[in-house]
């Protein structure tokens, strides 16, 4: 089940991409002295969200393909 119904969909990937880019650009442009500890932690979290969402999409796709094709060892391809 996806977050707000966005399961493996382009809008979900697009939203996470935009959030990641905004977080990265904000960290790159603003000096760290201008940001508080909480804001810095939030921006780092947003930056990592981009990578985490892509990983979740890949894992979900592999899980669906394993179920459809009944290949229990398909996930080994991604581990190696």
Backbone as JSON Lines, residues from 0, in Angstrom:
{"i":0,"aa":"X","n":[0.85,-1.17,0.0],"ca":[0.0,0.0,0.0],"c":[0.89,1.23,0.0]}
{"i":1,"aa":"X","n":[0.61,2.13,-0.86],"ca":[1.44,3.32,-1.02],"c":[1.04,4.44,-0.09]}
{"i":2,"aa":"X","n":[1.88,5.43,-0.04],"ca":[1.6,6.62,0.75],"c":[0.66,7.49,-0.08]}
{"i":3,"aa":"X","n":[-0.48,7.82,0.45],"ca":[-1.5,8.64,-0.19],"c":[-1.89,8.05,-1.55]}
{"i":4,"aa":"X","n":[-1.85,6.73,-1.67],"ca":[-2.25,6.07,-2.9],"c":[-1.26,6.13,-4.04]}
{"i":5,"aa":"X","n":[-0.04,6.59,-3.81],"ca":[0.97,6.73,-4.86],"c":[1.9,5.52,-4.84]}
{"i":6,"aa":"X","n":[1.42,4.39,-5.3],"ca":[2.23,3.19,-5.33],"c":[2.92,3.04,-6.67]}
{"i":7,"aa":"X","n":[4.23,3.08,-6.68],"ca":[5.03,2.86,-7.88],"c":[4.53,3.68,-9.06]}
{"i":8,"aa":"X","n":[4.14,4.9,-8.8],"ca":[3.59,5.73,-9.87],"c":[4.54,6.88,-10.18]}
{"i":9,"aa":"X","n":[4.49,7.38,-11.4],"ca":[5.33,8.53,-11.74],"c":[5.09,9.75,-10.86]}
{"i":10,"aa":"X","n":[3.85,10.07,-10.45],"ca":[3.72,11.22,-9.54],"c":[4.46,11.03,-8.23]}
{"i":11,"aa":"X","n":[4.44,9.83,-7.7],"ca":[5.16,9.58,-6.45],"c":[6.66,9.73,-6.62]}
{"i":12,"aa":"X","n":[7.17,9.23,-7.73],"ca":[8.6,9.37,-8.01],"c":[8.95,10.82,-8.29]}
{"i":13,"aa":"X","n":[8.08,11.52,-8.98],"ca":[8.32,12.93,-9.27],"c":[8.32,13.78,-8.02]}
{"i":14,"aa":"X","n":[7.4,13.5,-7.12],"ca":[7.33,14.26,-5.87],"c":[8.59,14.02,-5.05]}
{"i":15,"aa":"X","n":[9.02,12.76,-4.94],"ca":[10.23,12.49,-4.16],"c":[11.46,13.1,-4.83]}
{"i":16,"aa":"X","n":[11.48,13.14,-6.15],"ca":[12.6,13.76,-6.86],"c":[12.66,15.25,-6.61]}
{"i":17,"aa":"X","n":[11.52,15.91,-6.67],"ca":[11.48,17.36,-6.43],"c":[11.87,17.67,-4.99]}
{"i":18,"aa":"X","n":[11.35,16.88,-4.06],"ca":[11.68,17.1,-2.64],"c":[13.18,16.91,-2.41]}
{"i":19,"aa":"X","n":[13.76,15.89,-3.04],"ca":[15.2,15.65,-2.89],"c":[16.04,16.77,-3.48]}
{"i":20,"aa":"X","n":[15.63,17.26,-4.65],"ca":[16.37,18.35,-5.29],"c":[16.26,19.63,-4.47]}
{"i":21,"aa":"X","n":[15.08,19.92,-3.96],"ca":[14.9,21.13,-3.13],"c":[15.75,21.04,-1.87]}
{"i":22,"aa":"X","n":[15.75,19.88,-1.24],"ca":[16.58,19.7,-0.04],"c":[18.06,19.86,-0.34]}
{"i":23,"aa":"X","n":[18.52,19.26,-1.43],"ca":[19.94,19.33,-1.8],"c":[20.35,20.75,-2.16]}
{"i":24,"aa":"X","n":[19.53,21.42,-2.97],"ca":[19.87,22.79,-3.36],"c":[19.85,23.75,-2.17]}
{"i":25,"aa":"X","n":[18.91,23.55,-1.27],"ca":[18.86,24.4,-0.08],"c":[20.1,24.2,0.77]}
{"i":26,"aa":"X","n":[20.53,22.96,0.93],"ca":[21.75,22.69,1.69],"c":[22.98,23.28,0.99]}
{"i":27,"aa":"X","n":[22.97,23.28,-0.33],"ca":[24.13,23.79,-1.07],"c":[24.19,25.32,-1.08]}
{"i":28,"aa":"X","n":[23.04,25.97,-1.1],"ca":[23.0,27.42,-1.25],"c":[23.11,28.14,0.1]}
{"i":29,"aa":"X","n":[22.35,27.7,1.07],"ca":[22.34,28.39,2.36],"c":[23.55,28.0,3.2]}
{"i":30,"aa":"X","n":[24.14,28.95,3.88],"ca":[25.23,28.59,4.8],"c":[24.68,27.83,6.0]}
{"i":31,"aa":"X","n":[25.48,26.91,6.51],"ca":[25.01,26.09,7.62],"c":[24.77,26.9,8.88]}
{"i":32,"aa":"X","n":[25.43,28.05,9.01],"ca":[25.2,28.9,10.18],"c":[23.81,29.51,10.16]}
{"i":33,"aa":"X","n":[23.23,29.68,8.97],"ca":[21.9,30.27,8.85],"c":[20.81,29.27,9.21]}
{"i":34,"aa":"X","n":[21.14,27.99,9.19],"ca":[20.16,26.95,9.48],"c":[20.3,26.48,10.92]}
{"i":35,"aa":"X","n":[19.19,26.25,11.55],"ca":[19.22,25.66,12.89],"c":[19.43,24.16,12.79]}
{"i":36,"aa":"X","n":[19.62,23.53,13.9],"ca":[19.84,22.09,13.93],"c":[18.66,21.31,13.39]}
{"i":37,"aa":"X","n":[17.46,21.75,13.75],"ca":[16.25,21.06,13.3],"c":[16.05,21.23,11.79]}
{"i":38,"aa":"X","n":[16.28,22.43,11.29],"ca":[16.14,22.67,9.85],"c":[17.18,21.88,9.07]}
{"i":39,"aa":"X","n":[18.39,21.8,9.58],"ca":[19.44,21.04,8.92],"c":[19.09,19.56,8.86]}
{"i":40,"aa":"X","n":[18.58,19.04,9.96],"ca":[18.17,17.63,10.0],"c":[17.01,17.37,9.04]}
{"i":41,"aa":"X","n":[16.07,18.3,8.95],"ca":[14.94,18.13,8.05],"c":[15.39,18.15,6.59]}
{"i":42,"aa":"X","n":[16.32,19.04,6.25],"ca":[16.82,19.1,4.88],"c":[17.61,17.84,4.51]}
{"i":43,"aa":"X","n":[18.36,17.32,5.44],"ca":[19.07,16.05,5.19],"c":[18.09,14.9,5.0]}
{"i":44,"aa":"X","n":[17.01,14.92,5.77],"ca":[15.97,13.91,5.63],"c":[15.31,13.99,4.26]}
{"i":45,"aa":"X","n":[15.02,15.2,3.8],"ca":[14.4,15.38,2.49],"c":[15.34,14.94,1.38]}
{"i":46,"aa":"X","n":[16.63,15.19,1.55],"ca":[17.6,14.77,0.55],"c":[17.66,13.24,0.46]}
{"i":47,"aa":"X","n":[17.62,12.59,1.59],"ca":[17.67,11.12,1.61],"c":[16.36,10.48,1.16]}
{"i":48,"aa":"X","n":[15.27,11.23,1.23],"ca":[13.98,10.7,0.78],"c":[14.01,10.34,-0.69]}
{"i":49,"aa":"X","n":[14.73,11.11,-1.47],"ca":[14.85,10.86,-2.91],"c":[15.42,9.46,-3.17]}
{"i":50,"aa":"X","n":[16.49,9.12,-2.5],"ca":[17.12,7.81,-2.69],"c":[16.26,6.7,-2.1]}
{"i":51,"aa":"X","n":[15.66,6.96,-0.96],"ca":[14.84,5.93,-0.3],"c":[13.62,5.57,-1.13]}
{"i":52,"aa":"X","n":[12.97,6.56,-1.73],"ca":[11.79,6.27,-2.55],"c":[12.15,5.43,-3.77]}
{"i":53,"aa":"X","n":[13.28,5.74,-4.39],"ca":[13.71,4.93,-5.54],"c":[13.97,3.49,-5.12]}
{"i":54,"aa":"X","n":[14.56,3.3,-3.96],"ca":[14.83,1.95,-3.45],"c":[13.53,1.2,-3.17]}
{"i":55,"aa":"X","n":[12.56,1.89,-2.62],"ca":[11.28,1.25,-2.33],"c":[10.57,0.84,-3.62]}
{"i":56,"aa":"X","n":[10.65,1.69,-4.64],"ca":[10.01,1.36,-5.92],"c":[10.65,0.13,-6.54]}
{"i":57,"aa":"X","n":[11.98,0.05,-6.49],"ca":[12.67,-1.11,-7.05],"c":[12.31,-2.37,-6.26]}
{"i":58,"aa":"X","n":[12.3,-2.29,-4.94],"ca":[11.93,-3.45,-4.12],"c":[10.5,-3.9,-4.4]}
{"i":59,"aa":"X","n":[9.59,-2.96,-4.55],"ca":[8.19,-3.32,-4.83],"c":[8.06,-3.98,-6.2]}
{"i":60,"aa":"X","n":[8.78,-3.47,-7.18],"ca":[8.73,-4.05,-8.52],"c":[9.27,-5.47,-8.52]}
{"i":61,"aa":"X","n":[10.37,-5.7,-7.82],"ca":[10.93,-7.05,-7.73],"c":[9.97,-7.98,-7.0]}
{"i":62,"aa":"X","n":[9.33,-7.51,-5.95],"ca":[8.39,-8.34,-5.21],"c":[7.2,-8.73,-6.07]}
{"i":63,"aa":"X","n":[6.69,-7.79,-6.86],"ca":[5.56,-8.09,-7.74],"c":[5.98,-9.08,-8.81]}
{"i":64,"aa":"X","n":[7.16,-8.9,-9.39],"ca":[7.62,-9.83,-10.43],"c":[7.85,-11.22,-9.85]}
{"i":65,"aa":"X","n":[8.33,-11.31,-8.62],"ca":[8.5,-12.63,-7.99],"c":[7.16,-13.32,-7.82]}
{"i":66,"aa":"X","n":[6.16,-12.54,-7.44],"ca":[4.84,-13.11,-7.23],"c":[4.21,-13.53,-8.56]}
{"i":67,"aa":"X","n":[4.36,-12.69,-9.58],"ca":[3.75,-12.98,-10.89],"c":[4.44,-14.17,-11.55]}
{"i":68,"aa":"X","n":[5.75,-14.19,-11.53],"ca":[6.5,-15.24,-12.22],"c":[6.81,-16.44,-11.34]}
{"i":69,"aa":"X","n":[6.46,-16.35,-10.06],"ca":[6.72,-17.42,-9.1],"c":[8.21,-17.75,-9.05]}
{"i":70,"aa":"X","n":[9.04,-16.72,-9.07],"ca":[10.48,-16.89,-8.97],"c":[10.92,-16.45,-7.57]}
{"i":71,"aa":"X","n":[11.13,-17.39,-6.74],"ca":[11.49,-17.08,-5.37],"c":[12.9,-16.52,-5.23]}
{"i":72,"aa":"X","n":[13.77,-16.75,-6.21],"ca":[15.15,-16.31,-6.09],"c":[15.46,-15.07,-6.95]}
{"i":73,"aa":"X","n":[14.45,-14.4,-7.46],"ca":[14.68,-13.22,-8.28],"c":[15.35,-12.1,-7.48]}
{"i":74,"aa":"X","n":[15.03,-12.01,-6.2],"ca":[15.62,-10.95,-5.38],"c":[17.12,-11.1,-5.24]}
{"i":75,"aa":"X","n":[17.66,-12.29,-5.47],"ca":[19.11,-12.48,-5.4],"c":[19.85,-11.68,-6.47]}
{"i":76,"aa":"X","n":[19.18,-11.41,-7.59],"ca":[19.8,-10.63,-8.65],"c":[20.11,-9.2,-8.18]}
{"i":77,"aa":"X","n":[19.26,-8.67,-7.34],"ca":[19.47,-7.3,-6.86],"c":[20.46,-7.25,-5.72]}
{"i":78,"aa":"X","n":[20.63,-8.33,-5.0],"ca":[21.56,-8.35,-3.87],"c":[23.0,-8.38,-4.35]}
{"i":79,"aa":"X","n":[23.25,-9.09,-5.42],"ca":[24.64,-9.27,-5.9],"c":[25.22,-8.03,-6.51]}
